[in-house]
């Protein structure tokens, strides 16, 4: 399976956010595509990102590494990276790795965009 990516800008109470919709599998083969997208967004000045993972079917350690790398990039600019996910099989990966303590995980894009903390 391939990886699909699309971005859009959304305004909320916390300010402007760039939403990255991700679909398919984030694995060793497709993760570089996501990494390039996140790097490009940060380089273009988008420091508050919401990664919508509702369409993600599979996530491996390479994908987790890309998300952590993206978080480090936005934090270097006083930014934020929020995840949207309510699929139990994907959430389980974040719990097992302890990354639920690192990433704010929301159940909807609207919730993530409206978060002000």
Biopython code that builds the backbone (N, CA, C, O; Angstrom):
import numpy as np
from Bio.PDB.StructureBuilder import StructureBuilder

atoms = [
    (1, "UNK", "N", (0.836, -1.191, 0.000)),
    (1, "UNK", "CA", (0.000, 0.000, 0.000)),
    (1, "UNK", "C", (0.877, 1.250, 0.000)),
    (1, "UNK", "O", (2.002, 1.237, 0.499)),
    (2, "UNK", "N", (0.356, 2.295, -0.552)),
    (2, "UNK", "CA", (1.099, 3.539, -0.668)),
    (2, "UNK", "C", (0.680, 4.503, 0.428)),
    (2, "UNK", "O", (-0.193, 4.197, 1.240)),
    (3, "UNK", "N", (1.302, 5.651, 0.443)),
    (3, "UNK", "CA", (1.017, 6.690, 1.425)),
    (3, "UNK", "C", (0.437, 7.892, 0.696)),
    (3, "UNK", "O", (0.997, 8.353, -0.299)),
    (4, "UNK", "N", (-0.690, 8.399, 1.194)),
    (4, "UNK", "CA", (-1.251, 9.617, 0.608)),
    (4, "UNK", "C", (-1.114, 10.747, 1.615)),
    (4, "UNK", "O", (-1.297, 10.551, 2.816)),
    (5, "UNK", "N", (-0.790, 11.925, 1.112)),
    (5, "UNK", "CA", (-0.603, 13.105, 1.955)),
    (5, "UNK", "C", (-1.323, 14.285, 1.332)),
    (5, "UNK", "O", (-1.279, 14.485, 0.118)),
    (6, "UNK", "N", (-1.984, 15.059, 2.169)),
    (6, "UNK", "CA", (-2.543, 16.332, 1.716)),
    (6, "UNK", "C", (-2.480, 17.307, 2.883)),
    (6, "UNK", "O", (-2.539, 16.903, 4.045)),
    (7, "UNK", "N", (-2.362, 18.578, 2.569)),
    (7, "UNK", "CA", (-2.274, 19.587, 3.625)),
    (7, "UNK", "C", (-3.307, 20.685, 3.384)),
    (7, "UNK", "O", (-3.702, 20.965, 2.253)),
    (8, "UNK", "N", (-3.722, 21.289, 4.482)),
    (8, "UNK", "CA", (-4.609, 22.448, 4.416)),
    (8, "UNK", "C", (-4.376, 23.295, 5.652)),
    (8, "UNK", "O", (-3.949, 22.791, 6.691)),
    (9, "UNK", "N", (-4.656, 24.575, 5.536)),
    (9, "UNK", "CA", (-4.508, 25.484, 6.672)),
    (9, "UNK", "C", (-5.866, 25.723, 7.314)),
    (9, "UNK", "O", (-6.870, 25.906, 6.626)),
    (10, "UNK", "N", (-5.881, 25.717, 8.652)),
    (10, "UNK", "CA", (-7.107, 25.893, 9.421)),
    (10, "UNK", "C", (-6.813, 26.869, 10.551)),
    (10, "UNK", "O", (-5.740, 26.829, 11.153)),
    (11, "UNK", "N", (-7.768, 27.741, 10.835)),
    (11, "UNK", "CA", (-7.623, 28.669, 11.957)),
    (11, "UNK", "C", (-8.511, 28.213, 13.107)),
    (11, "UNK", "O", (-9.643, 27.775, 12.904)),
    (12, "UNK", "N", (-7.973, 28.326, 14.323)),
    (12, "UNK", "CA", (-8.722, 27.978, 15.516)),
    (12, "UNK", "C", (-8.378, 28.931, 16.637)),
    (12, "UNK", "O", (-7.601, 29.865, 16.441)),
    (13, "UNK", "N", (-8.955, 28.707, 17.828)),
    (13, "UNK", "CA", (-8.687, 29.590, 18.973)),
    (13, "UNK", "C", (-7.206, 29.678, 19.326)),
    (13, "UNK", "O", (-6.745, 30.694, 19.846)),
    (14, "UNK", "N", (-6.469, 28.615, 19.045)),
    (14, "UNK", "CA", (-5.042, 28.599, 19.346)),
    (14, "UNK", "C", (-4.193, 29.202, 18.248)),
    (14, "UNK", "O", (-2.968, 29.239, 18.359)),
    (15, "UNK", "N", (-4.836, 29.678, 17.178)),
    (15, "UNK", "CA", (-4.094, 30.257, 16.060)),
    (15, "UNK", "C", (-4.202, 29.398, 14.817)),
    (15, "UNK", "O", (-5.017, 28.478, 14.748)),
    (16, "UNK", "N", (-3.373, 29.708, 13.840)),
    (16, "UNK", "CA", (-3.387, 28.970, 12.577)),
    (16, "UNK", "C", (-2.656, 27.640, 12.738)),
    (16, "UNK", "O", (-1.619, 27.557, 13.395)),
    (17, "UNK", "N", (-3.216, 26.613, 12.130)),
    (17, "UNK", "CA", (-2.621, 25.280, 12.145)),
    (17, "UNK", "C", (-2.549, 24.761, 10.713)),
    (17, "UNK", "O", (-3.394, 25.090, 9.881)),
    (18, "UNK", "N", (-1.553, 23.965, 10.440)),
    (18, "UNK", "CA", (-1.478, 23.261, 9.161)),
    (18, "UNK", "C", (-1.840, 21.805, 9.439)),
    (18, "UNK", "O", (-1.173, 21.127, 10.221)),
    (19, "UNK", "N", (-2.898, 21.335, 8.791)),
    (19, "UNK", "CA", (-3.356, 19.956, 8.963)),
    (19, "UNK", "C", (-2.755, 19.109, 7.852)),
    (19, "UNK", "O", (-2.898, 19.418, 6.669)),
    (20, "UNK", "N", (-2.080, 18.035, 8.253)),
    (20, "UNK", "CA", (-1.510, 17.080, 7.303)),
    (20, "UNK", "C", (-2.346, 15.810, 7.393)),
    (20, "UNK", "O", (-2.287, 15.094, 8.393)),
    (21, "UNK", "N", (-3.121, 15.531, 6.353)),
    (21, "UNK", "CA", (-3.918, 14.303, 6.327)),
    (21, "UNK", "C", (-3.062, 13.191, 5.747)),
    (21, "UNK", "O", (-2.510, 13.309, 4.653)),
    (22, "UNK", "N", (-2.964, 12.105, 6.509)),
    (22, "UNK", "CA", (-2.127, 10.975, 6.108)),
    (22, "UNK", "C", (-3.016, 9.760, 5.907)),
    (22, "UNK", "O", (-3.870, 9.466, 6.744)),
    (23, "UNK", "N", (-2.822, 9.060, 4.813)),
    (23, "UNK", "CA", (-3.579, 7.841, 4.552)),
    (23, "UNK", "C", (-2.661, 6.729, 4.092)),
    (23, "UNK", "O", (-1.642, 6.974, 3.446)),
    (24, "UNK", "N", (-3.029, 5.504, 4.431)),
    (24, "UNK", "CA", (-2.244, 4.344, 4.011)),
    (24, "UNK", "C", (-1.337, 3.841, 5.100)),
    (24, "UNK", "O", (-1.702, 3.826, 6.275)),
    (25, "UNK", "N", (-0.155, 3.429, 4.706)),
    (25, "UNK", "CA", (0.801, 2.834, 5.640)),
    (25, "UNK", "C", (2.015, 3.736, 5.806)),
    (25, "UNK", "O", (2.575, 4.236, 4.830)),
    (26, "UNK", "N", (2.416, 3.936, 7.071)),
    (26, "UNK", "CA", (3.643, 4.683, 7.353)),
    (26, "UNK", "C", (4.665, 3.651, 7.799)),
    (26, "UNK", "O", (4.672, 3.225, 8.954)),
    (27, "UNK", "N", (5.524, 3.255, 6.875)),
    (27, "UNK", "CA", (6.519, 2.228, 7.180)),
    (27, "UNK", "C", (7.875, 2.627, 6.603)),
    (27, "UNK", "O", (8.064, 3.754, 6.146)),
    (28, "UNK", "N", (8.796, 1.700, 6.632)),
    (28, "UNK", "CA", (10.163, 1.986, 6.201)),
    (28, "UNK", "C", (10.216, 2.473, 4.751)),
    (28, "UNK", "O", (11.127, 3.213, 4.380)),
    (29, "UNK", "N", (9.242, 2.061, 3.930)),
    (29, "UNK", "CA", (9.240, 2.453, 2.520)),
    (29, "UNK", "C", (8.571, 3.798, 2.279)),
    (29, "UNK", "O", (8.983, 4.540, 1.387)),
    (30, "UNK", "N", (7.545, 4.122, 3.061)),
    (30, "UNK", "CA", (6.766, 5.337, 2.813)),
    (30, "UNK", "C", (7.101, 6.482, 3.764)),
    (30, "UNK", "O", (6.781, 7.633, 3.470)),
    (31, "UNK", "N", (7.731, 6.195, 4.884)),
    (31, "UNK", "CA", (8.037, 7.225, 5.882)),
    (31, "UNK", "C", (8.863, 8.380, 5.320)),
    (31, "UNK", "O", (8.634, 9.521, 5.719)),
    (32, "UNK", "N", (9.818, 8.139, 4.409)),
    (32, "UNK", "CA", (10.576, 9.284, 3.864)),
    (32, "UNK", "C", (9.686, 10.325, 3.191)),
    (32, "UNK", "O", (10.000, 11.516, 3.218)),
    (33, "UNK", "N", (8.588, 9.893, 2.593)),
    (33, "UNK", "CA", (7.653, 10.831, 1.953)),
    (33, "UNK", "C", (7.017, 11.742, 3.011)),
    (33, "UNK", "O", (6.883, 12.947, 2.797)),
    (34, "UNK", "N", (6.629, 11.163, 4.149)),
    (34, "UNK", "CA", (6.063, 11.954, 5.246)),
    (34, "UNK", "C", (7.129, 12.881, 5.829)),
    (34, "UNK", "O", (6.847, 14.042, 6.125)),
    (35, "UNK", "N", (8.346, 12.375, 5.994)),
    (35, "UNK", "CA", (9.443, 13.186, 6.524)),
    (35, "UNK", "C", (9.676, 14.413, 5.628)),
    (35, "UNK", "O", (9.798, 15.533, 6.124)),
    (36, "UNK", "N", (9.735, 14.196, 4.326)),
    (36, "UNK", "CA", (9.934, 15.304, 3.380)),
    (36, "UNK", "C", (8.826, 16.344, 3.518)),
    (36, "UNK", "O", (9.094, 17.545, 3.492)),
    (37, "UNK", "N", (7.586, 15.889, 3.665)),
    (37, "UNK", "CA", (6.460, 16.810, 3.789)),
    (37, "UNK", "C", (6.583, 17.647, 5.058)),
    (37, "UNK", "O", (6.376, 18.860, 5.023)),
    (38, "UNK", "N", (6.918, 17.008, 6.176)),
    (38, "UNK", "CA", (7.046, 17.732, 7.445)),
    (38, "UNK", "C", (8.210, 18.729, 7.392)),
    (38, "UNK", "O", (8.078, 19.861, 7.859)),
    (39, "UNK", "N", (9.337, 18.316, 6.831)),
    (39, "UNK", "CA", (10.500, 19.205, 6.709)),
    (39, "UNK", "C", (10.148, 20.410, 5.835)),
    (39, "UNK", "O", (10.490, 21.545, 6.164)),
    (40, "UNK", "N", (9.468, 20.154, 4.731)),
    (40, "UNK", "CA", (9.084, 21.234, 3.815)),
    (40, "UNK", "C", (8.146, 22.232, 4.507)),
    (40, "UNK", "O", (8.297, 23.443, 4.348)),
    (41, "UNK", "N", (7.188, 21.721, 5.268)),
    (41, "UNK", "CA", (6.251, 22.611, 5.971)),
    (41, "UNK", "C", (6.987, 23.500, 6.975)),
    (41, "UNK", "O", (6.745, 24.705, 7.040)),
    (42, "UNK", "N", (7.886, 22.900, 7.754)),
    (42, "UNK", "CA", (8.638, 23.673, 8.745)),
    (42, "UNK", "C", (9.539, 24.691, 8.048)),
    (42, "UNK", "O", (9.639, 25.839, 8.483)),
    (43, "UNK", "N", (10.185, 24.272, 6.981)),
    (43, "UNK", "CA", (11.050, 25.198, 6.224)),
    (43, "UNK", "C", (10.259, 26.361, 5.638)),
    (43, "UNK", "O", (10.797, 27.451, 5.446)),
    (44, "UNK", "N", (8.967, 26.123, 5.352)),
    (44, "UNK", "CA", (8.104, 27.172, 4.803)),
    (44, "UNK", "C", (7.452, 28.020, 5.894)),
    (44, "UNK", "O", (6.662, 28.917, 5.598)),
    (45, "UNK", "N", (7.786, 27.732, 7.164)),
    (45, "UNK", "CA", (7.273, 28.555, 8.262)),
    (45, "UNK", "C", (6.035, 28.037, 8.959)),
    (45, "UNK", "O", (5.447, 28.758, 9.764)),
    (46, "UNK", "N", (5.618, 26.815, 8.680)),
    (46, "UNK", "CA", (4.479, 26.209, 9.383)),
    (46, "UNK", "C", (5.007, 25.480, 10.614)),
    (46, "UNK", "O", (5.582, 24.397, 10.507)),
    (47, "UNK", "N", (4.806, 26.084, 11.782)),
    (47, "UNK", "CA", (5.365, 25.518, 13.014)),
    (47, "UNK", "C", (4.312, 24.892, 13.920)),
    (47, "UNK", "O", (4.658, 24.306, 14.946)),
    (48, "UNK", "N", (3.035, 25.004, 13.562)),
    (48, "UNK", "CA", (1.962, 24.390, 14.352)),
    (48, "UNK", "C", (1.230, 23.406, 13.452)),
    (48, "UNK", "O", (0.390, 23.785, 12.635)),
    (49, "UNK", "N", (1.572, 22.132, 13.625)),
    (49, "UNK", "CA", (1.065, 21.086, 12.744)),
    (49, "UNK", "C", (0.091, 20.167, 13.468)),
    (49, "UNK", "O", (0.232, 19.885, 14.657)),
    (50, "UNK", "N", (-0.900, 19.710, 12.712)),
    (50, "UNK", "CA", (-1.819, 18.672, 13.166)),
    (50, "UNK", "C", (-1.708, 17.545, 12.151)),
    (50, "UNK", "O", (-2.015, 17.735, 10.974)),
    (51, "UNK", "N", (-1.269, 16.370, 12.600)),
    (51, "UNK", "CA", (-1.145, 15.224, 11.706)),
    (51, "UNK", "C", (-2.375, 14.341, 11.914)),
    (51, "UNK", "O", (-2.529, 13.695, 12.951)),
    (52, "UNK", "N", (-3.246, 14.331, 10.903)),
    (52, "UNK", "CA", (-4.483, 13.551, 10.949)),
    (52, "UNK", "C", (-4.180, 12.136, 10.471)),
    (52, "UNK", "O", (-3.937, 11.905, 9.287)),
    (53, "UNK", "N", (-4.197, 11.192, 11.412)),
    (53, "UNK", "CA", (-3.828, 9.809, 11.120)),
    (53, "UNK", "C", (-5.043, 8.887, 11.022)),
    (53, "UNK", "O", (-4.910, 7.667, 11.117)),
    (54, "UNK", "N", (-6.224, 9.469, 10.832)),
    (54, "UNK", "CA", (-7.438, 8.650, 10.753)),
    (54, "UNK", "C", (-7.390, 7.647, 9.607)),
    (54, "UNK", "O", (-7.968, 6.564, 9.705)),
    (55, "UNK", "N", (-6.708, 7.998, 8.526)),
    (55, "UNK", "CA", (-6.631, 7.111, 7.369)),
    (55, "UNK", "C", (-5.432, 6.191, 7.362)),
    (55, "UNK", "O", (-5.176, 5.508, 6.371)),
    (56, "UNK", "N", (-4.684, 6.165, 8.472)),
    (56, "UNK", "CA", (-3.485, 5.327, 8.541)),
    (56, "UNK", "C", (-3.870, 3.896, 8.913)),
    (56, "UNK", "O", (-4.546, 3.659, 9.915)),
    (57, "UNK", "N", (-3.427, 2.947, 8.086)),
    (57, "UNK", "CA", (-3.725, 1.537, 8.318)),
    (57, "UNK", "C", (-2.626, 0.822, 9.091)),
    (57, "UNK", "O", (-2.871, -0.189, 9.749)),
    (58, "UNK", "N", (-1.404, 1.362, 9.002)),
    (58, "UNK", "CA", (-0.256, 0.688, 9.610)),
    (58, "UNK", "C", (0.800, 1.722, 9.957)),
    (58, "UNK", "O", (1.017, 2.676, 9.211)),
    (59, "UNK", "N", (1.448, 1.528, 11.083)),
    (59, "UNK", "CA", (2.515, 2.433, 11.534)),
    (59, "UNK", "C", (3.622, 1.596, 12.154)),
    (59, "UNK", "O", (3.372, 0.810, 13.067)),
    (60, "UNK", "N", (4.856, 1.763, 11.656)),
    (60, "UNK", "CA", (5.965, 1.022, 12.249)),
    (60, "UNK", "C", (6.938, 1.990, 12.933)),
    (60, "UNK", "O", (6.681, 3.190, 13.017)),
    (61, "UNK", "N", (8.050, 1.448, 13.415)),
    (61, "UNK", "CA", (9.006, 2.268, 14.174)),
    (61, "UNK", "C", (9.621, 3.382, 13.325)),
    (61, "UNK", "O", (9.962, 4.444, 13.846)),
    (62, "UNK", "N", (9.761, 3.143, 12.029)),
    (62, "UNK", "CA", (10.291, 4.194, 11.157)),
    (62, "UNK", "C", (9.320, 5.371, 11.124)),
    (62, "UNK", "O", (9.734, 6.529, 11.178)),
    (63, "UNK", "N", (8.036, 5.067, 11.036)),
    (63, "UNK", "CA", (7.006, 6.105, 11.052)),
    (63, "UNK", "C", (7.000, 6.870, 12.360)),
    (63, "UNK", "O", (6.850, 8.092, 12.370)),
    (64, "UNK", "N", (7.165, 6.149, 13.471)),
    (64, "UNK", "CA", (7.240, 6.811, 14.778)),
    (64, "UNK", "C", (8.436, 7.762, 14.812)),
    (64, "UNK", "O", (8.341, 8.877, 15.326)),
    (65, "UNK", "N", (9.555, 7.312, 14.262)),
    (65, "UNK", "CA", (10.758, 8.146, 14.231)),
    (65, "UNK", "C", (10.545, 9.422, 13.432)),
    (65, "UNK", "O", (11.044, 10.482, 13.809)),
    (66, "UNK", "N", (9.809, 9.326, 12.335)),
    (66, "UNK", "CA", (9.519, 10.504, 11.509)),
    (66, "UNK", "C", (8.659, 11.488, 12.306)),
    (66, "UNK", "O", (8.900, 12.694, 12.258)),
    (67, "UNK", "N", (7.664, 10.988, 13.034)),
    (67, "UNK", "CA", (6.805, 11.866, 13.834)),
    (67, "UNK", "C", (7.601, 12.535, 14.957)),
    (67, "UNK", "O", (7.417, 13.724, 15.218)),
    (68, "UNK", "N", (8.473, 11.791, 15.616)),
    (68, "UNK", "CA", (9.313, 12.371, 16.670)),
    (68, "UNK", "C", (10.240, 13.424, 16.069)),
    (68, "UNK", "O", (10.432, 14.492, 16.650)),
    (69, "UNK", "N", (10.813, 13.123, 14.906)),
    (69, "UNK", "CA", (11.672, 14.094, 14.223)),
    (69, "UNK", "C", (10.913, 15.364, 13.866)),
    (69, "UNK", "O", (11.439, 16.469, 13.996)),
    (70, "UNK", "N", (9.670, 15.200, 13.414)),
    (70, "UNK", "CA", (8.829, 16.353, 13.106)),
    (70, "UNK", "C", (8.548, 17.183, 14.340)),
    (70, "UNK", "O", (8.553, 18.412, 14.280)),
    (71, "UNK", "N", (8.301, 16.519, 15.458)),
    (71, "UNK", "CA", (8.057, 17.218, 16.725)),
    (71, "UNK", "C", (9.283, 18.032, 17.133)),
    (71, "UNK", "O", (9.154, 19.178, 17.564)),
    (72, "UNK", "N", (10.461, 17.449, 16.999)),
    (72, "UNK", "CA", (11.700, 18.167, 17.328)),
    (72, "UNK", "C", (11.873, 19.395, 16.445)),
    (72, "UNK", "O", (12.287, 20.453, 16.918)),
    (73, "UNK", "N", (11.555, 19.254, 15.164)),
    (73, "UNK", "CA", (11.691, 20.380, 14.232)),
    (73, "UNK", "C", (10.780, 21.543, 14.610)),
    (73, "UNK", "O", (11.220, 22.692, 14.637)),
    (74, "UNK", "N", (9.501, 21.249, 14.905)),
    (74, "UNK", "CA", (8.586, 22.350, 15.230)),
    (74, "UNK", "C", (8.902, 22.953, 16.596)),
    (74, "UNK", "O", (8.747, 24.159, 16.792)),
    (75, "UNK", "N", (9.341, 22.131, 17.532)),
    (75, "UNK", "CA", (9.697, 22.650, 18.859)),
    (75, "UNK", "C", (10.901, 23.585, 18.794)),
    (75, "UNK", "O", (11.027, 24.494, 19.615)),
    (76, "UNK", "N", (11.784, 23.366, 17.824)),
    (76, "UNK", "CA", (12.942, 24.252, 17.650)),
    (76, "UNK", "C", (12.491, 25.657, 17.265)),
    (76, "UNK", "O", (13.259, 26.614, 17.374)),
    (77, "UNK", "N", (11.237, 25.779, 16.811)),
    (77, "UNK", "CA", (10.664, 27.078, 16.429)),
    (77, "UNK", "C", (9.503, 27.459, 17.357)),
    (77, "UNK", "O", (8.621, 28.233, 16.984)),
    (78, "UNK", "N", (9.522, 26.896, 18.579)),
    (78, "UNK", "CA", (8.442, 27.153, 19.553)),
    (78, "UNK", "C", (7.086, 26.716, 19.005)),
    (78, "UNK", "O", (6.060, 27.316, 19.324)),
    (79, "UNK", "N", (7.085, 25.676, 18.186)),
    (79, "UNK", "CA", (5.853, 25.195, 17.571)),
    (79, "UNK", "C", (5.268, 23.984, 18.276)),
    (79, "UNK", "O", (5.677, 23.634, 19.384)),
    (80, "UNK", "N", (4.302, 23.347, 17.617)),
    (80, "UNK", "CA", (3.635, 22.178, 18.192)),
    (80, "UNK", "C", (3.285, 21.183, 17.093)),
    (80, "UNK", "O", (3.110, 21.554, 15.932)),
    (81, "UNK", "N", (3.187, 19.930, 17.473)),
    (81, "UNK", "CA", (2.745, 18.879, 16.569)),
    (81, "UNK", "C", (1.738, 18.039, 17.337)),
    (81, "UNK", "O", (2.084, 17.382, 18.319)),
    (82, "UNK", "N", (0.495, 18.065, 16.886)),
    (82, "UNK", "CA", (-0.580, 17.303, 17.517)),
    (82, "UNK", "C", (-1.001, 16.185, 16.571)),
    (82, "UNK", "O", (-0.969, 16.338, 15.350)),
    (83, "UNK", "N", (-1.392, 15.068, 17.154)),
    (83, "UNK", "CA", (-1.840, 13.937, 16.353)),
    (83, "UNK", "C", (-3.345, 13.761, 16.506)),
    (83, "UNK", "O", (-3.910, 14.029, 17.567)),
    (84, "UNK", "N", (-3.981, 13.311, 15.442)),
    (84, "UNK", "CA", (-5.395, 12.951, 15.480)),
    (84, "UNK", "C", (-5.471, 11.461, 15.173)),
    (84, "UNK", "O", (-5.090, 11.014, 14.091)),
    (85, "UNK", "N", (-5.968, 10.705, 16.143)),
    (85, "UNK", "CA", (-6.067, 9.253, 15.964)),
    (85, "UNK", "C", (-7.051, 8.697, 16.983)),
    (85, "UNK", "O", (-6.964, 9.008, 18.171)),
    (86, "UNK", "N", (-7.981, 7.881, 16.521)),
    (86, "UNK", "CA", (-8.837, 7.166, 17.468)),
    (86, "UNK", "C", (-8.947, 5.685, 17.108)),
    (86, "UNK", "O", (-9.866, 4.993, 17.545)),
    (87, "UNK", "N", (-8.000, 5.217, 16.310)),
    (87, "UNK", "CA", (-7.940, 3.797, 15.976)),
    (87, "UNK", "C", (-7.139, 3.070, 17.053)),
    (87, "UNK", "O", (-5.975, 3.392, 17.293)),
    (88, "UNK", "N", (-7.752, 2.115, 17.682)),
    (88, "UNK", "CA", (-7.135, 1.435, 18.814)),
    (88, "UNK", "C", (-5.796, 0.796, 18.448)),
    (88, "UNK", "O", (-4.849, 0.861, 19.232)),
    (89, "UNK", "N", (-5.705, 0.186, 17.278)),
    (89, "UNK", "CA", (-4.453, -0.513, 16.917)),
    (89, "UNK", "C", (-3.285, 0.460, 16.762)),
    (89, "UNK", "O", (-2.141, 0.098, 17.037)),
    (90, "UNK", "N", (-3.559, 1.687, 16.324)),
    (90, "UNK", "CA", (-2.498, 2.692, 16.191)),
    (90, "UNK", "C", (-2.214, 3.319, 17.559)),
    (90, "UNK", "O", (-1.056, 3.533, 17.916)),
    (91, "UNK", "N", (-3.259, 3.609, 18.315)),
    (91, "UNK", "CA", (-3.075, 4.184, 19.652)),
    (91, "UNK", "C", (-2.260, 3.262, 20.554)),
    (91, "UNK", "O", (-1.472, 3.723, 21.380)),
    (92, "UNK", "N", (-2.457, 1.964, 20.386)),
    (92, "UNK", "CA", (-1.725, 0.976, 21.190)),
    (92, "UNK", "C", (-0.214, 1.130, 20.992)),
    (92, "UNK", "O", (0.553, 0.980, 21.943)),
    (93, "UNK", "N", (0.212, 1.427, 19.774)),
    (93, "UNK", "CA", (1.637, 1.611, 19.478)),
    (93, "UNK", "C", (2.177, 2.802, 20.268)),
    (93, "UNK", "O", (3.273, 2.738, 20.824)),
    (94, "UNK", "N", (1.402, 3.893, 20.316)),
    (94, "UNK", "CA", (1.834, 5.075, 21.067)),
    (94, "UNK", "C", (1.877, 4.788, 22.565)),
    (94, "UNK", "O", (2.762, 5.283, 23.263)),
    (95, "UNK", "N", (0.935, 3.997, 23.065)),
    (95, "UNK", "CA", (0.941, 3.653, 24.501)),
    (95, "UNK", "C", (2.133, 2.764, 24.854)),
    (95, "UNK", "O", (2.820, 3.005, 25.846)),
    (96, "UNK", "N", (2.374, 1.743, 24.043)),
    (96, "UNK", "CA", (3.465, 0.798, 24.309)),
    (96, "UNK", "C", (4.816, 1.506, 24.314)),
    (96, "UNK", "O", (5.683, 1.193, 25.130)),
    (97, "UNK", "N", (4.989, 2.452, 23.410)),
    (97, "UNK", "CA", (6.275, 3.150, 23.292)),
    (97, "UNK", "C", (6.405, 4.328, 24.255)),
    (97, "UNK", "O", (7.473, 4.931, 24.365)),
    (98, "UNK", "N", (5.318, 4.650, 24.950)),
    (98, "UNK", "CA", (5.350, 5.779, 25.875)),
    (98, "UNK", "C", (5.194, 7.127, 25.198)),
    (98, "UNK", "O", (5.346, 8.167, 25.838)),
    (99, "UNK", "N", (4.893, 7.117, 23.910)),
    (99, "UNK", "CA", (4.800, 8.373, 23.168)),
    (99, "UNK", "C", (3.490, 9.127, 23.419)),
    (99, "UNK", "O", (3.320, 10.249, 22.942)),
    (100, "UNK", "N", (2.567, 8.515, 24.164)),
    (100, "UNK", "CA", (1.359, 9.254, 24.553)),
    (100, "UNK", "C", (1.722, 10.385, 25.509)),
    (100, "UNK", "O", (0.961, 11.340, 25.667)),
    (101, "UNK", "N", (2.883, 10.273, 26.144)),
    (101, "UNK", "CA", (3.354, 11.330, 27.043)),
    (101, "UNK", "C", (4.076, 12.443, 26.269)),
    (101, "UNK", "O", (4.301, 13.529, 26.804)),
    (102, "UNK", "N", (4.431, 12.169, 25.027)),
    (102, "UNK", "CA", (5.190, 13.105, 24.210)),
    (102, "UNK", "C", (4.278, 13.892, 23.259)),
    (102, "UNK", "O", (4.438, 15.099, 23.081)),
    (103, "UNK", "N", (3.329, 13.186, 22.660)),
    (103, "UNK", "CA", (2.428, 13.800, 21.687)),
    (103, "UNK", "C", (1.049, 14.050, 22.286)),
    (103, "UNK", "O", (0.494, 13.174, 22.950)),
    (104, "UNK", "N", (0.489, 15.242, 22.056)),
    (104, "UNK", "CA", (-0.934, 15.426, 22.351)),
    (104, "UNK", "C", (-1.722, 14.658, 21.280)),
    (104, "UNK", "O", (-1.572, 14.925, 20.088)),
    (105, "UNK", "N", (-2.556, 13.708, 21.707)),
    (105, "UNK", "CA", (-3.336, 12.909, 20.761)),
    (105, "UNK", "C", (-4.809, 13.251, 20.935)),
    (105, "UNK", "O", (-5.354, 13.172, 22.036)),
    (106, "UNK", "N", (-5.440, 13.629, 19.835)),
    (106, "UNK", "CA", (-6.831, 14.060, 19.845)),
    (106, "UNK", "C", (-7.689, 13.098, 19.029)),
    (106, "UNK", "O", (-7.178, 12.327, 18.217)),
    (107, "UNK", "N", (-9.011, 13.156, 19.259)),
    (107, "UNK", "CA", (-9.927, 12.255, 18.559)),
    (107, "UNK", "C", (-10.472, 12.855, 17.265)),
    (107, "UNK", "O", (-11.072, 12.141, 16.461)),
    (108, "UNK", "N", (-10.270, 14.161, 17.053)),
    (108, "UNK", "CA", (-10.751, 14.781, 15.815)),
    (108, "UNK", "C", (-9.846, 15.957, 15.456)),
    (108, "UNK", "O", (-9.164, 16.515, 16.315)),
    (109, "UNK", "N", (-9.850, 16.322, 14.181)),
    (109, "UNK", "CA", (-9.077, 17.474, 13.723)),
    (109, "UNK", "C", (-9.595, 18.731, 14.413)),
    (109, "UNK", "O", (-8.810, 19.581, 14.832)),
    (110, "UNK", "N", (-10.921, 18.850, 14.530)),
    (110, "UNK", "CA", (-11.513, 20.021, 15.166)),
    (110, "UNK", "C", (-11.003, 20.177, 16.603)),
    (110, "UNK", "O", (-10.655, 21.280, 17.025)),
    (111, "UNK", "N", (-10.960, 19.077, 17.346)),
    (111, "UNK", "CA", (-10.463, 19.113, 18.733)),
    (111, "UNK", "C", (-9.009, 19.548, 18.763)),
    (111, "UNK", "O", (-8.626, 20.355, 19.610)),
    (112, "UNK", "N", (-8.188, 19.025, 17.848)),
    (112, "UNK", "CA", (-6.758, 19.363, 17.819)),
    (112, "UNK", "C", (-6.547, 20.834, 17.448)),
    (112, "UNK", "O", (-5.697, 21.508, 18.030)),
    (113, "UNK", "N", (-7.315, 21.322, 16.487)),
    (113, "UNK", "CA", (-7.181, 22.718, 16.049)),
    (113, "UNK", "C", (-7.639, 23.680, 17.142)),
    (113, "UNK", "O", (-7.065, 24.757, 17.308)),
    (114, "UNK", "N", (-8.675, 23.290, 17.885)),
    (114, "UNK", "CA", (-9.215, 24.170, 18.922)),
    (114, "UNK", "C", (-8.451, 24.117, 20.235)),
    (114, "UNK", "O", (-8.681, 24.947, 21.115)),
    (115, "UNK", "N", (-7.532, 23.144, 20.386)),
    (115, "UNK", "CA", (-6.757, 23.040, 21.620)),
    (115, "UNK", "C", (-5.836, 24.252, 21.758)),
    (115, "UNK", "O", (-5.174, 24.651, 20.799)),
    (116, "UNK", "N", (-5.800, 24.825, 22.943)),
    (116, "UNK", "CA", (-4.993, 26.027, 23.161)),
    (116, "UNK", "C", (-3.835, 25.781, 24.110)),
    (116, "UNK", "O", (-3.027, 26.684, 24.330)),
    (117, "UNK", "N", (-3.729, 24.597, 24.677)),
    (117, "UNK", "CA", (-2.631, 24.319, 25.628)),
    (117, "UNK", "C", (-1.344, 23.997, 24.922)),
    (117, "UNK", "O", (-0.330, 23.741, 25.572)),
]
sb = StructureBuilder()
sb.init_structure("model")
sb.init_model(0)
sb.init_chain("A")
sb.init_seg("    ")
for serial, (resi, resn, name, xyz) in enumerate(atoms, 1):
    if name == "N":
        sb.init_residue(resn, " ", resi, " ")
    sb.init_atom(name, np.array(xyz, "f"), 0.0, 1.0, " ", f" {name:<3s}", serial, name[0])
structure = sb.get_structure()
